[in-house]
């Protein structure tokens, strides 16, 4: 009975906490973009779409931090109204309320895992595309203009436009000077793998002889330069595949898991702290200490990764710190 009552009280405060952090995150986004949105006369529909695409990011923070806010708010009210003292006097061990807290935290972590793994990267990609449109009036095309390549031993390659299509690209306005002095020009072609496939090509030899080729292939020592997708725009399966090839993606991959697990370890820490308090005022101080401490360790882990310290394991730093605090506090409550 007490566990159900506790969960019912916590869920109301938790929803208020989620709303609080989502509102703070959204307000921060609007304040940072307000100048650009006004200067570009951005339509209201686009502004609402920007907020919608960033909602998973704000929700990811609200799911974890809102849980700390909700739990300690309930404990503060129970301490102020002596409900917690009455439960202890009736023989309820303090650690008994940890089980519903862990169940709630685990449920939220599962939801956060889906949010961080799929919703947030998809929303981030849409957000970046629309923000580009706000700044420049169109979506990023990926078209490269007036590109010159001088691979050693292959001559000089020039294309007025390179239009990527997956792992190949359309070429326009092609001019090539080969090492033997032959000049090749073509209005269009295709860059696929390590080959430039030219159409309607004209060649001029150093002797002045001119030749025409309906189709002509020229070797090139590299594949089309495809702009990589940022890690924060990759879904979890894409990021997992990228991490197998690119070591730099491993920290971002690990952080997806640790960010999802944050709801569980933060809820555990908040419950341990709340059950140990004597005065309700300390609950609000506890909210600040837990959230600020977690954020500082989260930021510190990213700095460690930037300088190559601890590798992807550094992403576990904030969760591990909360876990150690929670375990120590639970042992203390068990033998209280």
NORURVEN-V810039 format. One record per residue. PHI is phi as a letter, one per 30 degrees, with the letter a starting at -180 (999 if undefined). Layout:
BEGIN
phi=PHI
phi=PHI
END
This chain:
BEGIN
phi=999
phi=d
phi=d
phi=d
phi=d
phi=d
phi=d
phi=d
phi=d
phi=d
phi=d
phi=d
phi=d
phi=d
phi=d
phi=d
phi=d
phi=d
phi=e
phi=d
phi=d
phi=d
phi=d
phi=d
phi=d
phi=d
phi=d
phi=d
phi=d
phi=d
phi=d
phi=d
phi=c
phi=e
phi=d
phi=d
phi=d
phi=d
phi=d
phi=c
phi=h
phi=d
phi=d
phi=e
phi=d
phi=d
phi=d
phi=d
phi=d
phi=e
phi=d
phi=d
phi=d
phi=c
phi=e
phi=e
phi=d
phi=d
phi=d
phi=d
phi=d
phi=d
phi=d
phi=d
phi=d
phi=d
phi=d
phi=d
phi=e
phi=d
phi=d
phi=d
phi=d
phi=d
phi=d
phi=d
phi=d
phi=d
phi=d
phi=d
phi=c
phi=i
phi=d
phi=d
phi=d
phi=d
phi=d
phi=d
phi=d
phi=d
phi=j
phi=d
phi=d
phi=e
phi=d
phi=d
phi=d
phi=d
phi=d
phi=d
phi=d
phi=d
phi=d
phi=d
phi=d
phi=d
phi=d
phi=d
phi=d
phi=d
phi=d
phi=d
phi=d
phi=d
phi=d
phi=d
phi=d
phi=b
phi=d
phi=d
phi=d
phi=d
phi=d
phi=d
phi=d
phi=d
phi=d
phi=d
phi=d
phi=d
phi=d
phi=d
phi=d
phi=d
phi=d
phi=c
phi=i
phi=a
phi=d
phi=d
phi=c
phi=i
phi=d
phi=c
phi=c
phi=h
phi=c
phi=c
phi=b
phi=b
phi=d
phi=d
phi=i
phi=c
phi=j
phi=c
phi=c
phi=b
phi=b
phi=d
phi=b
phi=b
phi=c
phi=d
phi=b
phi=i
phi=c
phi=b
phi=b
phi=d
phi=c
phi=b
phi=i
phi=c
phi=b
phi=b
phi=c
phi=d
phi=e
phi=d
phi=j
phi=d
phi=c
phi=b
phi=b
phi=a
phi=d
phi=a
phi=a
phi=b
phi=c
phi=b
phi=i
phi=c
phi=b
phi=c
phi=c
phi=c
phi=c
phi=h
phi=d
phi=c
phi=b
phi=b
phi=d
phi=e
phi=d
phi=j
phi=d
phi=c
phi=b
phi=b
phi=b
phi=e
phi=b
phi=b
phi=c
phi=b
phi=d
phi=b
phi=d
phi=a
phi=d
phi=e
phi=d
phi=c
phi=d
phi=d
phi=d
phi=e
phi=e
phi=d
phi=c
phi=c
phi=d
phi=e
phi=d
phi=d
phi=d
phi=d
phi=d
phi=d
phi=d
phi=d
phi=c
phi=b
phi=d
phi=d
phi=d
phi=d
phi=d
phi=d
phi=d
phi=d
phi=d
phi=e
phi=d
phi=d
phi=d
phi=d
phi=d
phi=e
phi=e
phi=d
phi=d
phi=d
phi=d
phi=d
phi=d
phi=d
phi=d
phi=d
phi=d
phi=d
phi=d
phi=c
phi=d
phi=c
phi=b
phi=d
phi=d
phi=d
phi=d
phi=d
phi=d
phi=d
phi=e
phi=d
phi=d
phi=d
phi=d
phi=d
phi=d
phi=d
phi=d
phi=d
phi=d
phi=d
phi=d
phi=d
phi=d
phi=d
phi=d
phi=e
phi=d
phi=d
phi=c
phi=i
phi=c
phi=i
phi=i
phi=d
phi=d
phi=d
phi=d
phi=d
phi=e
phi=d
phi=d
phi=d
phi=d
phi=d
phi=d
phi=d
phi=d
phi=d
phi=d
phi=d
phi=d
phi=d
phi=d
phi=d
phi=d
phi=d
phi=c
phi=d
END
